[in-house]
Amino acid sequence: MKIYKINPNDTEEFYKSIGCESAGAKILSSKSHINTLFIKDLHTGAANILKKLCKTTQFMKM
């Protein structure tokens, strides 16, 4: 597993580079104002746990 921090100014281009359509990339980019991390080779189960953690705790506000 590798973790990459995405520059806030580059989020829209990053989302396009991983296959998002332009409209989706624009929406995701507008929501990526805190920290955007790209975690490569993360197991699906671990990704779901991380997503739940972000929704239910102060994890995203640290």
matplotlib code that plots the C-alpha trace (Angstrom):
import matplotlib.pyplot as plt

x = [0.0, 1.3, -0.2, 0.0, -1.1, -2.7, -2.2, -5.5, -4.9, -4.5, -7.5, -9.7, -6.9, -6.1, -9.7, -9.8, -6.5, -8.0, -11.0, -13.7, -15.7, -15.3, -18.5, -17.7, -14.2, -15.5, -17.9, -15.3, -12.7, -15.1, -15.4, -11.6, -10.7, -9.3, -6.9, -7.0, -5.1, -4.6, -4.0, -2.8, -3.4, -5.7, -7.9, -11.6, -12.5, -9.9, -11.2, -14.8, -13.5, -11.6, -14.7, -16.9, -14.2, -14.2, -18.0, -18.4, -15.5, -13.5, -10.9, -11.4, -11.1, -7.6]
y = [0.0, 3.5, 6.8, 10.0, 13.5, 15.3, 19.0, 20.8, 22.7, 19.5, 17.5, 17.9, 16.8, 13.9, 12.6, 12.8, 10.8, 7.9, 7.7, 10.2, 12.0, 15.8, 16.5, 14.0, 15.3, 18.8, 17.8, 15.7, 18.5, 20.9, 18.5, 18.0, 21.2, 19.6, 16.8, 14.5, 11.3, 8.6, 5.2, 2.8, -1.0, -0.6, -3.6, -3.0, -4.0, -1.6, 1.2, 0.7, 0.8, 4.0, 5.6, 4.7, 6.1, 9.4, 9.7, 8.8, 10.5, 13.7, 12.0, 14.4, 17.5, 16.6]
z = [0.0, -0.9, 0.3, -1.8, -0.7, -3.6, -3.9, -3.5, -6.8, -8.7, -7.5, -10.6, -12.9, -10.5, -10.5, -14.3, -14.5, -12.5, -14.8, -13.5, -16.1, -16.2, -14.4, -11.6, -11.3, -10.8, -8.1, -6.3, -6.6, -4.9, -2.0, -1.7, 0.2, 3.4, 2.5, -0.5, -0.2, -2.8, -1.2, -3.9, -3.5, -0.5, 0.1, -0.5, 3.1, 4.5, 2.2, 3.6, 7.2, 6.4, 4.8, 7.8, 10.2, 8.3, 8.4, 12.1, 13.9, 13.9, 11.7, 8.8, 11.1, 12.5]

ax = plt.figure().add_subplot(projection="3d")
ax.plot(x, y, z, "-o")
ax.set_aspect("equal")
plt.show()
